[in-house]
Amino acid sequence: MEQPAADLAINVIFDGPPGPEAGRFVEVETDDGRSINAGEWSERPDKLWALRITGLPKRVNCSENVKGA
């Protein structure tokens, strides 16, 4: 049974754990494995980068966005 979009969490995926040599960003996806466009990247005045997430995206219904589909 599919969960309503409001019940899905956003998972920010990295290729390794936090630490001195932290993992790199891979993607943002929902609990059901769907890749989502969760926000916009912007460079900050301090030269760091931020992924600004202003709200939860609506459920993506396209099966090509599902891993393994």
All heavy atoms as TSV, in Angstrom:
chain	resi	resn	atom	element	x	y	z
A	1	MET	N	N	0.838	-1.180	0.000
A	1	MET	CA	C	0.000	0.000	0.000
A	1	MET	C	C	0.886	1.247	0.000
A	1	MET	O	O	1.815	1.358	0.798
A	1	MET	CB	C	-0.882	-0.024	1.241
A	1	MET	CG	C	-1.793	1.155	1.357
A	1	MET	SD	S	-2.894	0.902	2.782
A	1	MET	CE	C	-3.570	2.496	2.902
A	2	GLU	N	N	0.616	2.193	-0.891
A	2	GLU	CA	C	1.422	3.403	-0.981
A	2	GLU	C	C	1.096	4.355	0.153
A	2	GLU	O	O	-0.048	4.508	0.542
A	2	GLU	CB	C	1.166	4.124	-2.311
A	2	GLU	CG	C	1.813	3.457	-3.484
A	2	GLU	CD	C	1.805	4.349	-4.706
A	2	GLU	OE1	O	1.596	5.565	-4.571
A	2	GLU	OE2	O	2.000	3.816	-5.792
A	3	GLN	N	N	2.142	4.997	0.674
A	3	GLN	CA	C	1.941	5.999	1.694
A	3	GLN	C	C	1.564	7.314	1.036
A	3	GLN	O	O	2.063	7.634	-0.041
A	3	GLN	CB	C	3.237	6.221	2.478
A	3	GLN	CG	C	3.665	5.050	3.317
A	3	GLN	CD	C	4.998	5.361	3.979
A	3	GLN	OE1	O	5.984	5.605	3.298
A	3	GLN	NE2	N	5.014	5.344	5.293
A	4	PRO	N	N	0.718	8.127	1.679
A	4	PRO	CA	C	0.464	9.466	1.152
A	4	PRO	C	C	1.762	10.267	1.154
A	4	PRO	O	O	2.639	10.044	1.994
A	4	PRO	CB	C	-0.538	10.057	2.145
A	4	PRO	CG	C	-1.108	8.896	2.882
A	4	PRO	CD	C	-0.056	7.819	2.861
A	5	ALA	N	N	1.897	11.209	0.226
A	5	ALA	CA	C	3.130	11.991	0.110
A	5	ALA	C	C	3.482	12.675	1.422
A	5	ALA	O	O	4.648	12.785	1.767
A	5	ALA	CB	C	2.992	13.023	-1.009
A	6	ALA	N	N	2.494	13.133	2.173
A	6	ALA	CA	C	2.754	13.832	3.426
A	6	ALA	C	C	3.411	12.916	4.454
A	6	ALA	O	O	4.041	13.387	5.392
A	6	ALA	CB	C	1.465	14.403	3.978
A	7	ASP	N	N	3.266	11.597	4.317
A	7	ASP	CA	C	3.834	10.653	5.267
A	7	ASP	C	C	5.241	10.201	4.899
A	7	ASP	O	O	5.858	9.461	5.654
A	7	ASP	CB	C	2.947	9.409	5.383
A	7	ASP	CG	C	1.612	9.727	6.029
A	7	ASP	OD1	O	1.497	10.785	6.678
A	7	ASP	OD2	O	0.687	8.923	5.873
A	8	LEU	N	N	5.754	10.606	3.744
A	8	LEU	CA	C	7.088	10.196	3.311
A	8	LEU	C	C	8.132	11.185	3.802
A	8	LEU	O	O	7.923	12.391	3.784
A	8	LEU	CB	C	7.155	10.112	1.784
A	8	LEU	CG	C	6.296	9.037	1.141
A	8	LEU	CD1	C	6.368	9.162	-0.370
A	8	LEU	CD2	C	6.729	7.658	1.580
A	9	ALA	N	N	9.250	10.666	4.235
A	9	ALA	CA	C	10.361	11.521	4.656
A	9	ALA	C	C	11.242	11.839	3.455
A	9	ALA	O	O	11.186	11.169	2.425
A	9	ALA	CB	C	11.186	10.794	5.719
A	10	ILE	N	N	12.056	12.859	3.589
A	10	ILE	CA	C	13.062	13.184	2.594
A	10	ILE	C	C	14.389	12.649	3.101
A	10	ILE	O	O	14.767	12.891	4.249
A	10	ILE	CB	C	13.154	14.702	2.366
A	10	ILE	CG1	C	11.927	15.194	1.627
A	10	ILE	CG2	C	14.414	15.064	1.604
A	10	ILE	CD1	C	11.929	16.673	1.372
A	11	ASN	N	N	15.088	11.888	2.269
A	11	ASN	CA	C	16.383	11.321	2.610
A	11	ASN	C	C	17.445	11.960	1.731
A	11	ASN	O	O	17.376	11.872	0.505
A	11	ASN	CB	C	16.373	9.808	2.389
A	11	ASN	CG	C	15.307	9.144	3.227
A	11	ASN	OD1	O	15.431	9.063	4.428
A	11	ASN	ND2	N	14.248	8.686	2.589
A	12	VAL	N	N	18.431	12.610	2.354
A	12	VAL	CA	C	19.552	13.189	1.626
A	12	VAL	C	C	20.640	12.115	1.627
A	12	VAL	O	O	21.131	11.720	2.681
A	12	VAL	CB	C	20.041	14.492	2.279
A	12	VAL	CG1	C	21.195	15.089	1.499
A	12	VAL	CG2	C	18.882	15.488	2.382
A	13	ILE	N	N	20.998	11.631	0.438
A	13	ILE	CA	C	21.883	10.486	0.291
A	13	ILE	C	C	23.322	10.934	0.016
A	13	ILE	O	O	23.560	11.781	-0.839
A	13	ILE	CB	C	21.400	9.577	-0.866
A	13	ILE	CG1	C	19.914	9.243	-0.725
A	13	ILE	CG2	C	22.265	8.329	-0.968
A	13	ILE	CD1	C	19.545	8.526	0.558
A	14	PHE	N	N	24.261	10.336	0.755
A	14	PHE	CA	C	25.693	10.580	0.580
A	14	PHE	C	C	26.380	9.251	0.303
A	14	PHE	O	O	25.854	8.190	0.649
A	14	PHE	CB	C	26.285	11.212	1.848
A	14	PHE	CG	C	25.738	12.578	2.144
A	14	PHE	CD1	C	24.580	12.729	2.879
A	14	PHE	CD2	C	26.378	13.704	1.676
A	14	PHE	CE1	C	24.055	13.978	3.147
A	14	PHE	CE2	C	25.869	14.972	1.940
A	14	PHE	CZ	C	24.706	15.110	2.682
A	15	ASP	N	N	27.582	9.291	-0.269
A	15	ASP	CA	C	28.297	8.044	-0.560
A	15	ASP	C	C	29.219	7.613	0.571
A	15	ASP	O	O	30.041	6.719	0.404
A	15	ASP	CB	C	29.046	8.138	-1.890
A	15	ASP	CG	C	30.190	9.133	-1.883
A	15	ASP	OD1	O	30.402	9.814	-0.852
A	15	ASP	OD2	O	30.877	9.241	-2.912
A	16	GLY	N	N	29.089	8.207	1.737
A	16	GLY	CA	C	29.867	7.822	2.904
A	16	GLY	C	C	29.352	8.532	4.140
A	16	GLY	O	O	28.531	9.440	4.051
A	17	PRO	N	N	29.856	8.130	5.316
A	17	PRO	CA	C	29.405	8.717	6.577
A	17	PRO	C	C	30.059	10.071	6.845
A	17	PRO	O	O	31.040	10.428	6.196
A	17	PRO	CB	C	29.860	7.690	7.610
A	17	PRO	CG	C	31.113	7.129	7.017
A	17	PRO	CD	C	30.845	7.072	5.530
A	18	PRO	N	N	29.524	10.806	7.829
A	18	PRO	CA	C	30.192	12.053	8.218
A	18	PRO	C	C	31.547	11.747	8.860
A	18	PRO	O	O	31.764	10.647	9.378
A	18	PRO	CB	C	29.239	12.674	9.243
A	18	PRO	CG	C	28.245	11.637	9.595
A	18	PRO	CD	C	28.330	10.536	8.585
A	19	GLY	N	N	32.437	12.685	8.785
A	19	GLY	CA	C	33.757	12.511	9.379
A	19	GLY	C	C	34.752	13.452	8.748
A	19	GLY	O	O	34.387	14.305	7.938
A	20	PRO	N	N	36.035	13.288	9.065
A	20	PRO	CA	C	37.067	14.165	8.508
A	20	PRO	C	C	37.089	14.136	6.979
A	20	PRO	O	O	37.397	15.125	6.339
A	20	PRO	CB	C	38.375	13.617	9.079
A	20	PRO	CG	C	37.979	12.812	10.262
A	20	PRO	CD	C	36.588	12.317	9.996
A	21	GLU	N	N	36.788	12.984	6.393
A	21	GLU	CA	C	36.686	12.853	4.939
A	21	GLU	C	C	35.257	12.453	4.612
A	21	GLU	O	O	34.980	11.329	4.195
A	21	GLU	CB	C	37.684	11.821	4.430
A	21	GLU	CG	C	39.122	12.236	4.669
A	21	GLU	CD	C	40.120	11.212	4.157
A	21	GLU	OE1	O	39.758	10.412	3.270
A	21	GLU	OE2	O	41.245	11.221	4.652
A	22	ALA	N	N	34.359	13.393	4.829
A	22	ALA	CA	C	32.927	13.114	4.715
A	22	ALA	C	C	32.532	12.671	3.308
A	22	ALA	O	O	33.198	12.998	2.321
A	22	ALA	CB	C	32.136	14.356	5.099
A	23	GLY	N	N	31.436	11.931	3.240
A	23	GLY	CA	C	30.902	11.484	1.965
A	23	GLY	C	C	30.407	12.639	1.124
A	23	GLY	O	O	30.146	13.733	1.627
A	24	ARG	N	N	30.280	12.373	-0.164
A	24	ARG	CA	C	29.783	13.382	-1.103
A	24	ARG	C	C	28.289	13.201	-1.308
A	24	ARG	O	O	27.754	12.095	-1.235
A	24	ARG	CB	C	30.498	13.259	-2.444
A	24	ARG	CG	C	31.975	13.606	-2.345
A	24	ARG	CD	C	32.670	13.287	-3.626
A	24	ARG	NE	N	32.603	11.821	-3.773
A	24	ARG	CZ	C	33.141	11.133	-4.750
A	24	ARG	NH1	N	33.776	11.741	-5.695
A	24	ARG	NH2	N	33.040	9.826	-4.800
A	25	PHE	N	N	27.624	14.300	-1.617
A	25	PHE	CA	C	26.196	14.285	-1.910
A	25	PHE	C	C	25.924	13.424	-3.131
A	25	PHE	O	O	26.639	13.503	-4.130
A	25	PHE	CB	C	25.717	15.722	-2.159
A	25	PHE	CG	C	24.308	15.807	-2.660
A	25	PHE	CD1	C	23.248	15.759	-1.775
A	25	PHE	CD2	C	24.046	15.928	-4.005
A	25	PHE	CE1	C	21.938	15.836	-2.238
A	25	PHE	CE2	C	22.751	16.007	-4.481
A	25	PHE	CZ	C	21.693	15.954	-3.592
A	26	VAL	N	N	24.878	12.585	-3.068
A	26	VAL	CA	C	24.485	11.751	-4.200
A	26	VAL	C	C	23.144	12.205	-4.746
A	26	VAL	O	O	23.020	12.530	-5.926
A	26	VAL	CB	C	24.430	10.251	-3.807
A	26	VAL	CG1	C	23.909	9.399	-4.942
A	26	VAL	CG2	C	25.795	9.771	-3.346
A	27	GLU	N	N	22.104	12.210	-3.903
A	27	GLU	CA	C	20.778	12.620	-4.355
A	27	GLU	C	C	19.854	12.823	-3.165
A	27	GLU	O	O	20.219	12.548	-2.029
A	27	GLU	CB	C	20.164	11.585	-5.300
A	27	GLU	CG	C	19.788	10.273	-4.623
A	27	GLU	CD	C	19.083	9.312	-5.563
A	27	GLU	OE1	O	18.273	9.770	-6.376
A	27	GLU	OE2	O	19.362	8.117	-5.474
A	28	VAL	N	N	18.633	13.285	-3.454
A	28	VAL	CA	C	17.573	13.397	-2.458
A	28	VAL	C	C	16.448	12.493	-2.930
A	28	VAL	O	O	16.075	12.507	-4.106
A	28	VAL	CB	C	17.076	14.851	-2.316
A	28	VAL	CG1	C	15.960	14.956	-1.284
A	28	VAL	CG2	C	18.223	15.777	-1.935
A	29	GLU	N	N	15.914	11.681	-2.017
A	29	GLU	CA	C	14.841	10.760	-2.397
A	29	GLU	C	C	13.855	10.595	-1.255
A	29	GLU	O	O	14.132	10.958	-0.110
A	29	GLU	CB	C	15.404	9.399	-2.814
A	29	GLU	CG	C	16.137	8.671	-1.727
A	29	GLU	CD	C	16.736	7.352	-2.186
A	29	GLU	OE1	O	17.183	7.241	-3.333
A	29	GLU	OE2	O	16.765	6.425	-1.360
A	30	THR	N	N	12.701	10.031	-1.572
A	30	THR	CA	C	11.685	9.727	-0.573
A	30	THR	C	C	11.936	8.337	-0.001
A	30	THR	O	O	12.771	7.594	-0.505
A	30	THR	CB	C	10.273	9.779	-1.197
A	30	THR	OG1	O	10.224	8.854	-2.276
A	30	THR	CG2	C	9.919	11.175	-1.679
A	31	ASP	N	N	11.196	7.979	1.050
A	31	ASP	CA	C	11.362	6.665	1.678
A	31	ASP	C	C	11.118	5.518	0.712
A	31	ASP	O	O	11.662	4.436	0.882
A	31	ASP	CB	C	10.405	6.505	2.863
A	31	ASP	CG	C	10.919	7.193	4.114
A	31	ASP	OD1	O	12.127	7.489	4.184
A	31	ASP	OD2	O	10.111	7.423	5.024
A	32	ASP	N	N	10.302	5.752	-0.312
A	32	ASP	CA	C	10.017	4.678	-1.267
A	32	ASP	C	C	11.012	4.652	-2.428
A	32	ASP	O	O	10.818	3.951	-3.407
A	32	ASP	CB	C	8.578	4.751	-1.766
A	32	ASP	CG	C	8.232	6.054	-2.458
A	32	ASP	OD1	O	9.096	6.954	-2.549
A	32	ASP	OD2	O	7.076	6.191	-2.900
A	33	GLY	N	N	12.129	5.397	-2.317
A	33	GLY	CA	C	13.203	5.328	-3.302
A	33	GLY	C	C	13.051	6.222	-4.503
A	33	GLY	O	O	13.850	6.141	-5.439
A	34	ARG	N	N	12.091	7.101	-4.491
A	34	ARG	CA	C	11.886	7.999	-5.637
A	34	ARG	C	C	12.808	9.209	-5.518
A	34	ARG	O	O	12.807	9.891	-4.502
A	34	ARG	CB	C	10.443	8.466	-5.707
A	34	ARG	CG	C	9.474	7.343	-5.963
A	34	ARG	CD	C	8.035	7.866	-5.892
A	34	ARG	NE	N	7.091	6.771	-5.904
A	34	ARG	CZ	C	6.440	6.357	-6.989
A	34	ARG	NH1	N	6.629	6.955	-8.140
A	34	ARG	NH2	N	5.599	5.349	-6.915
A	35	SER	N	N	13.580	9.467	-6.572
A	35	SER	CA	C	14.408	10.667	-6.609
A	35	SER	C	C	13.503	11.877	-6.726
A	35	SER	O	O	12.508	11.844	-7.449
A	35	SER	CB	C	15.349	10.622	-7.814
A	35	SER	OG	O	16.287	9.596	-7.650
A	36	ILE	N	N	13.854	12.929	-6.006
A	36	ILE	CA	C	13.037	14.139	-6.045
A	36	ILE	C	C	13.925	15.362	-6.180
A	36	ILE	O	O	15.091	15.354	-5.787
A	36	ILE	CB	C	12.162	14.275	-4.786
A	36	ILE	CG1	C	13.009	14.241	-3.512
A	36	ILE	CG2	C	11.084	13.214	-4.752
A	36	ILE	CD1	C	12.227	14.527	-2.253
A	37	ASN	N	N	13.360	16.407	-6.746
A	37	ASN	CA	C	14.004	17.710	-6.781
A	37	ASN	C	C	13.515	18.434	-5.536
A	37	ASN	O	O	12.416	18.968	-5.512
A	37	ASN	CB	C	13.618	18.457	-8.055
A	37	ASN	CG	C	14.274	19.814	-8.138
A	37	ASN	OD1	O	14.964	20.243	-7.226
A	37	ASN	ND2	N	14.046	20.504	-9.230
A	38	ALA	N	N	14.324	18.416	-4.478
A	38	ALA	CA	C	13.878	18.907	-3.185
A	38	ALA	C	C	14.166	20.382	-2.948
A	38	ALA	O	O	13.687	20.946	-1.989
A	38	ALA	CB	C	14.530	18.089	-2.072
A	39	GLY	N	N	14.952	20.991	-3.794
A	39	GLY	CA	C	15.287	22.389	-3.555
A	39	GLY	C	C	16.243	22.917	-4.595
A	39	GLY	O	O	16.403	22.327	-5.658
A	40	GLU	N	N	16.862	24.031	-4.247
A	40	GLU	CA	C	17.787	24.680	-5.165
A	40	GLU	C	C	19.137	24.863	-4.492
A	40	GLU	O	O	19.211	25.216	-3.320
A	40	GLU	CB	C	17.254	26.054	-5.570
A	40	GLU	CG	C	16.003	25.977	-6.409
A	40	GLU	CD	C	15.564	27.349	-6.878
A	40	GLU	OE1	O	16.403	28.268	-6.946
A	40	GLU	OE2	O	14.372	27.479	-7.182
A	41	TRP	N	N	20.213	24.620	-5.264
A	41	TRP	CA	C	21.561	24.847	-4.769
A	41	TRP	C	C	21.894	26.321	-4.903
A	41	TRP	O	O	21.577	26.954	-5.905
A	41	TRP	CB	C	22.566	24.041	-5.585
A	41	TRP	CG	C	22.550	22.587	-5.267
A	41	TRP	CD1	C	21.952	21.603	-5.998
A	41	TRP	CD2	C	23.138	21.948	-4.145
A	41	TRP	NE1	N	22.136	20.395	-5.387
A	41	TRP	CE2	C	22.858	20.573	-4.239
A	41	TRP	CE3	C	23.865	22.399	-3.044
A	41	TRP	CZ2	C	23.297	19.653	-3.295
A	41	TRP	CZ3	C	24.299	21.480	-2.111
A	41	TRP	CH2	C	24.014	20.124	-2.240
A	42	SER	N	N	22.553	26.877	-3.882
A	42	SER	CA	C	22.993	28.264	-3.964
A	42	SER	C	C	24.317	28.422	-3.229
A	42	SER	O	O	24.560	27.775	-2.208
A	42	SER	CB	C	21.946	29.210	-3.375
A	42	SER	OG	O	21.741	28.939	-2.006
A	43	GLU	N	N	25.173	29.274	-3.787
A	43	GLU	CA	C	26.447	29.560	-3.131
A	43	GLU	C	C	26.226	30.683	-2.128
A	43	GLU	O	O	25.625	31.710	-2.445
A	43	GLU	CB	C	27.509	29.966	-4.152
A	43	GLU	CG	C	28.872	30.114	-3.530
A	43	GLU	CD	C	29.974	30.360	-4.547
A	43	GLU	OE1	O	29.670	30.602	-5.724
A	43	GLU	OE2	O	31.155	30.307	-4.151
A	44	ARG	N	N	26.706	30.474	-0.925
A	44	ARG	CA	C	26.542	31.453	0.137
A	44	ARG	C	C	27.684	32.461	0.098
A	44	ARG	O	O	28.719	32.216	-0.530
A	44	ARG	CB	C	26.510	30.743	1.495
A	44	ARG	CG	C	25.400	29.743	1.588
A	44	ARG	CD	C	25.346	28.925	2.847
A	44	ARG	NE	N	26.483	29.023	3.762
A	44	ARG	CZ	C	26.468	28.553	4.999
A	44	ARG	NH1	N	25.395	27.951	5.477
A	44	ARG	NH2	N	27.528	28.665	5.776
A	45	PRO	N	N	27.523	33.607	0.766
A	45	PRO	CA	C	28.604	34.611	0.795
A	45	PRO	C	C	29.903	34.075	1.388
A	45	PRO	O	O	30.981	34.546	1.034
A	45	PRO	CB	C	28.026	35.729	1.677
A	45	PRO	CG	C	26.549	35.575	1.559
A	45	PRO	CD	C	26.304	34.099	1.402
A	46	ASP	N	N	29.816	33.051	2.272
A	46	ASP	CA	C	31.028	32.490	2.871
A	46	ASP	C	C	31.672	31.415	1.991
A	46	ASP	O	O	32.561	30.702	2.413
A	46	ASP	CB	C	30.735	31.928	4.263
A	46	ASP	CG	C	29.678	30.820	4.258
A	46	ASP	OD1	O	29.225	30.394	3.167
A	46	ASP	OD2	O	29.293	30.378	5.353
A	47	LYS	N	N	31.202	31.291	0.743
A	47	LYS	CA	C	31.710	30.366	-0.280
A	47	LYS	C	C	31.323	28.908	-0.043
A	47	LYS	O	O	31.768	28.027	-0.762
A	47	LYS	CB	C	33.238	30.482	-0.453
A	47	LYS	CG	C	33.687	31.859	-0.865
A	47	LYS	CD	C	33.072	32.261	-2.196
A	47	LYS	CE	C	33.528	33.646	-2.597
A	47	LYS	NZ	N	32.706	34.239	-3.619
A	48	LEU	N	N	30.518	28.628	0.970
A	48	LEU	CA	C	29.944	27.294	1.139
A	48	LEU	C	C	28.701	27.202	0.258
A	48	LEU	O	O	28.186	28.218	-0.223
A	48	LEU	CB	C	29.576	27.047	2.606
A	48	LEU	CG	C	30.751	27.020	3.591
A	48	LEU	CD1	C	30.226	26.894	5.017
A	48	LEU	CD2	C	31.702	25.893	3.258
A	49	TRP	N	N	28.238	25.981	0.037
A	49	TRP	CA	C	27.044	25.770	-0.789
A	49	TRP	C	C	25.914	25.230	0.072
A	49	TRP	O	O	26.156	24.454	1.005
A	49	TRP	CB	C	27.349	24.787	-1.914
A	49	TRP	CG	C	28.120	25.447	-3.011
A	49	TRP	CD1	C	29.471	25.685	-3.035
A	49	TRP	CD2	C	27.594	25.989	-4.207
A	49	TRP	NE1	N	29.812	26.334	-4.183
A	49	TRP	CE2	C	28.674	26.531	-4.932
A	49	TRP	CE3	C	26.322	26.074	-4.744
A	49	TRP	CZ2	C	28.517	27.149	-6.162
A	49	TRP	CZ3	C	26.175	26.673	-5.974
A	49	TRP	CH2	C	27.260	27.210	-6.672
A	50	ALA	N	N	24.688	25.628	-0.240
A	50	ALA	CA	C	23.514	25.184	0.507
A	50	ALA	C	C	22.489	24.589	-0.455
A	50	ALA	O	O	22.282	25.121	-1.555
A	50	ALA	CB	C	22.884	26.356	1.248
A	51	LEU	N	N	21.880	23.488	-0.039
A	51	LEU	CA	C	20.707	22.972	-0.746
A	51	LEU	C	C	19.523	23.502	0.031
A	51	LEU	O	O	19.215	23.041	1.125
A	51	LEU	CB	C	20.700	21.443	-0.776
A	51	LEU	CG	C	19.454	20.795	-1.381
A	51	LEU	CD1	C	19.220	21.274	-2.812
A	51	LEU	CD2	C	19.564	19.282	-1.330
A	52	ARG	N	N	18.862	24.512	-0.510
A	52	ARG	CA	C	17.750	25.178	0.176
A	52	ARG	C	C	16.464	24.435	-0.124
A	52	ARG	O	O	16.005	24.388	-1.255
A	52	ARG	CB	C	17.659	26.623	-0.262
A	52	ARG	CG	C	16.593	27.391	0.464
A	52	ARG	CD	C	16.767	28.881	0.248
A	52	ARG	NE	N	15.652	29.622	0.780
A	52	ARG	CZ	C	15.465	29.892	2.059
A	52	ARG	NH1	N	16.340	29.469	2.939
A	52	ARG	NH2	N	14.415	30.582	2.463
A	53	ILE	N	N	15.880	23.851	0.928
A	53	ILE	CA	C	14.631	23.104	0.821
A	53	ILE	C	C	13.540	23.950	1.454
A	53	ILE	O	O	13.570	24.198	2.663
A	53	ILE	CB	C	14.749	21.737	1.522
A	53	ILE	CG1	C	15.877	20.929	0.885
A	53	ILE	CG2	C	13.423	20.981	1.464
A	53	ILE	CD1	C	16.231	19.662	1.623
A	54	THR	N	N	12.607	24.421	0.646
A	54	THR	CA	C	11.584	25.334	1.154
A	54	THR	C	C	10.270	24.644	1.472
A	54	THR	O	O	9.377	25.253	2.029
A	54	THR	CB	C	11.327	26.476	0.146
A	54	THR	OG1	O	10.956	25.898	-1.105
A	54	THR	CG2	C	12.575	27.323	-0.032
A	55	GLY	N	N	10.123	23.378	1.112
A	55	GLY	CA	C	8.906	22.640	1.410
A	55	GLY	C	C	9.010	21.226	0.879
A	55	GLY	O	O	9.868	20.918	0.053
A	56	LEU	N	N	8.168	20.363	1.386
A	56	LEU	CA	C	8.159	18.986	0.902
A	56	LEU	C	C	7.567	18.941	-0.499
A	56	LEU	O	O	6.525	19.528	-0.751
A	56	LEU	CB	C	7.336	18.104	1.839
A	56	LEU	CG	C	7.891	17.938	3.239
A	56	LEU	CD1	C	6.916	17.118	4.083
A	56	LEU	CD2	C	9.241	17.268	3.213
A	57	PRO	N	N	8.241	18.253	-1.420
A	57	PRO	CA	C	7.699	18.150	-2.776
A	57	PRO	C	C	6.497	17.225	-2.810
A	57	PRO	O	O	6.310	16.376	-1.939
A	57	PRO	CB	C	8.863	17.552	-3.575
A	57	PRO	CG	C	9.671	16.833	-2.559
A	57	PRO	CD	C	9.503	17.570	-1.263
A	58	LYS	N	N	5.662	17.415	-3.828
A	58	LYS	CA	C	4.533	16.515	-4.032
A	58	LYS	C	C	5.040	15.183	-4.541
A	58	LYS	O	O	6.090	15.103	-5.159
A	58	LYS	CB	C	3.556	17.136	-5.024
A	58	LYS	CG	C	2.914	18.373	-4.472
A	58	LYS	CD	C	1.935	18.970	-5.433
A	58	LYS	CE	C	1.346	20.187	-4.750
A	58	LYS	NZ	N	0.591	21.015	-5.572
A	59	ARG	N	N	4.282	14.127	-4.286
A	59	ARG	CA	C	4.674	12.784	-4.716
A	59	ARG	C	C	4.906	12.766	-6.223
A	59	ARG	O	O	4.159	13.316	-6.991
A	59	ARG	CB	C	3.589	11.769	-4.369
A	59	ARG	CG	C	3.898	10.387	-4.898
A	59	ARG	CD	C	2.802	9.414	-4.574
A	59	ARG	NE	N	2.909	8.916	-3.224
A	59	ARG	CZ	C	3.792	8.000	-2.843
A	59	ARG	NH1	N	4.682	7.546	-3.673
A	59	ARG	NH2	N	3.807	7.575	-1.611
A	60	VAL	N	N	6.003	12.106	-6.614
A	60	VAL	CA	C	6.316	11.924	-8.023
A	60	VAL	C	C	5.655	10.635	-8.473
A	60	VAL	O	O	5.849	9.589	-7.855
A	60	VAL	CB	C	7.844	11.853	-8.234
A	60	VAL	CG1	C	8.168	11.600	-9.681
A	60	VAL	CG2	C	8.512	13.110	-7.743
A	61	ASN	N	N	4.845	10.667	-9.514
A	61	ASN	CA	C	4.139	9.483	-9.981
A	61	ASN	C	C	4.784	8.793	-11.168
A	61	ASN	O	O	4.273	7.840	-11.692
A	61	ASN	CB	C	2.697	9.849	-10.339
A	61	ASN	CG	C	1.902	10.212	-9.110
A	61	ASN	OD1	O	2.054	9.602	-8.050
A	61	ASN	ND2	N	1.072	11.222	-9.222
A	62	CYS	N	N	5.941	9.283	-11.585
A	62	CYS	CA	C	6.599	8.738	-12.771
A	62	CYS	C	C	7.445	7.538	-12.374
A	62	CYS	O	O	8.396	7.657	-11.610
A	62	CYS	CB	C	7.462	9.822	-13.405
A	62	CYS	SG	S	8.252	9.319	-14.917
A	63	SER	N	N	7.148	6.359	-12.914
A	63	SER	CA	C	7.846	5.134	-12.525
A	63	SER	C	C	9.321	5.160	-12.901
A	63	SER	O	O	10.121	4.458	-12.303
A	63	SER	CB	C	7.173	3.905	-13.150
A	63	SER	OG	O	7.263	3.970	-14.553
A	64	GLU	N	N	9.724	5.982	-13.873
A	64	GLU	CA	C	11.128	6.016	-14.250
A	64	GLU	C	C	11.980	6.671	-13.158
A	64	GLU	O	O	13.187	6.576	-13.179
A	64	GLU	CB	C	11.324	6.755	-15.569
A	64	GLU	CG	C	10.930	8.206	-15.513
A	64	GLU	CD	C	10.635	8.778	-16.874
A	64	GLU	OE1	O	10.081	8.068	-17.701
A	64	GLU	OE2	O	10.971	9.940	-17.097
A	65	ASN	N	N	11.364	7.326	-12.170
A	65	ASN	CA	C	12.106	7.921	-11.070
A	65	ASN	C	C	12.288	6.962	-9.907
A	65	ASN	O	O	12.863	7.316	-8.903
A	65	ASN	CB	C	11.400	9.180	-10.565
A	65	ASN	CG	C	11.522	10.324	-11.560
A	65	ASN	OD1	O	12.459	10.357	-12.337
A	65	ASN	ND2	N	10.564	11.216	-11.540
A	66	VAL	N	N	11.806	5.748	-10.026
A	66	VAL	CA	C	11.912	4.763	-8.960
A	66	VAL	C	C	13.141	3.900	-9.205
A	66	VAL	O	O	13.319	3.354	-10.296
A	66	VAL	CB	C	10.649	3.861	-8.887
A	66	VAL	CG1	C	10.798	2.830	-7.791
A	66	VAL	CG2	C	9.416	4.709	-8.662
A	67	LYS	N	N	13.981	3.751	-8.202
A	67	LYS	CA	C	15.167	2.903	-8.357
A	67	LYS	C	C	14.752	1.480	-8.673
A	67	LYS	O	O	13.851	0.941	-8.041
A	67	LYS	CB	C	15.987	2.920	-7.077
A	67	LYS	CG	C	16.734	4.195	-6.867
A	67	LYS	CD	C	17.594	4.076	-5.642
A	67	LYS	CE	C	18.429	5.326	-5.500
A	67	LYS	NZ	N	19.284	5.256	-4.335
A	68	GLY	N	N	15.392	0.898	-9.650
A	68	GLY	CA	C	15.133	-0.489	-9.995
A	68	GLY	C	C	13.926	-0.683	-10.886
A	68	GLY	O	O	13.572	-1.796	-11.223
A	69	ALA	N	N	13.245	0.400	-11.253
A	69	ALA	CA	C	12.052	0.271	-12.103
A	69	ALA	C	C	12.451	0.162	-13.560
A	69	ALA	O	O	13.438	0.628	-13.984
A	69	ALA	CB	C	11.122	1.459	-11.914
